Amino acid sequence: MLQNDKKRGFIELGEFLRQFSVTNSIKSKNVLHNDLFFDDFISLINLSQSHNAWYTKENVHFSINSWAEALTEENLNKWLSNYSFDFIQDDNYEAKTVALILAGNIPLVGFHDFLSVLISGHKVLVKTSSNDQYLLPFLAKYLITVEPEFKKFITFVDGKLENFDAVIATGSDNTARYFEYYFKDKPSIIRKNRNSVAVLDGSESSEQMIALGEDIFRYFGLGCRNVSKIFIPKNYNFDLFFNGMFPYQDVIKYEKYANNYDYNKAVFLMSNFNLLDNEFLIIKEDSSYASPISSVFYEFYDDITYLKNRLEIDKDKIQCIVSNNLVENSIPFGVTQKPNLWDYADNVDTINFLINL
């Protein structure tokens, strides 16, 4: 199967996904196989929260729309232009089978690995998370209908992974230790816990603080790209921060989030921690990067240069940094959950790993 055929399949998938909006999904006559898939996908989206209570309709649509924006011919060409895929045309080339062990914390969280394996000319053997069992197989079925040759390259398994050449596994720090031992004889990418942070200096606009709220609350804060900690200067005025969070107050209406808020607030109070609280988000001074759901940690800094050095030392714990250009390679407020195709998880170049198998 030629790479251009695979690329075309993903472009068609992007066109398919572009039809679906949380407010109004419109069926297009120009999208392939809509008669087979359009209505069924709407039904699947509507059922997602019954499969996983964290997968609200709004959050599933957000993930779908993010991938619709990414899967364009322009983006795919820009991403892949940095690599050579000549080896695929070699008569002696034989596709490797790459096992994927996927997380399920946010909708379609493993899609980038799925895409990367296939676009690199390899076969994918997918073990989905029990928390996200339906969305990716549905999209794979659409791809196979668009390009039937994909069927030879895509396999989903429920039980034990067998007969594979390499593995990409995502999990907690604890499961990562198990993965590292179990797959020690295979080429692998093992992803562990990471968190994202924001560096503020008090000069941020109200619009930027509202955008930071998106980085904090999208997917209820369950993603590694969600901001779980802020660094602030001494004497920081929290009014601007809390004003930015206010538009997201409806998050407390979701039962699972509210339960976490009540529980974590009780635990913090019983431990006699000093808290800042707006009735749907708890702010706690803490040196850790990973804050529980419904909370954000904060830490004061005196010297931005010292902070930059610390963040560099701790880079293996950090997925991304948000700031108003205070830190090199930081990203703007409000876009943490909209990575480009070339923004790799854990800064590990997945395509480079795959083409060198």
C-alpha positions, 0 to 999 in steps of 0.5 A: 500500500503506497503512502500516498494512498494512506495519506489520502485515507486520512485526509478523507477521514478529516473531511468526514470528521469536519461535519460534526459539531457539538451544536449542529452536525451537517451531512455533506454530499461530498464526503465519502461513505456518509450513508454508511457512517454519518448517522452511526457516528452521531449515535456513537458520540451521543453514547460516549458518556454512557461508555465513559462518564468523563466523555461528555458530548462537548469533550468528544466533539472537541477531540473530533474537531481537533483531529478534523483540523489536523488531518488536512493535506497541508498539515500532513505534507508539512509534518511528513516533509521532514522525513524520508520514506524511500525505504517503503518502496524498497523491494525488500521492505517488509512492514513491521507490526507495532503494538499500541497499548493506549490510554483512555483518559481523554477521547482518542488520546492514542490516535496520533500513535495510530496515525504515525504507525500507519503513515510510516508504512507499518502494521498496527496492533491495537489494545485499546483502554477499557475507558475508550473502546469505541471511537478509534475502532469506528474511525479505523472502520471508516479508513478501511472503507475508504482504502480497503488495503488498510485492512491488512495493516490494522488489527485490534485485540482484546487479550494478550498482545502477540507477534509484534516487532515493537511497542508504544505503550502509555500508562502511569509511572507504575505501569510504565515500570511493568511495560519496561520490564515486559517489553525489554527485548523489543524496541519501544516508546514507554510513556509515563505520567507528565503534567503541564504548567503555566508561568505567569507574571501578573501582566497577562490579559483577562483574555489570556486568563480565560484561555488558561481556563481552557488549558485547565478545565478541558477534559476536566483536567485529565490530560497530560497537556492540561495545566495542573500547576501555575508558577507565580511571582511573589505578591501575585494578585489572584483576582485576575486568575479567578476572574479568568476561571469564572466562565468555567463554573458549570464544570461543577455540574458534572457529577464525577467532577463535583465528587472529586471536588468535594473529596479533594477539598475535604482531604486538603482541609483535614490536613490543615492546608491553606487553600484558595477556593471559588466553589469549583476549583481549589488552589493549593500551594504545593511543589508537586506538578501533579494536582488532583482533579478539581485542583491546581497547585501554585508555587511562587518564584523570585527569579525567572532565570532560576525557574527556567533552569528548574523547568529544564531540569524537570523536563521529563516531568513536564509535557508542555509549558504555557506562558506569555513568552516568559519561557523559551519554547512555551506555547500560548494560552488556550491551545494545550489541547490542540497540538500540531501533528509535529508536536510529539508527546514527551518530545519523543519523535514517534515517526523517527522511531518508526522509520528506523525499526 
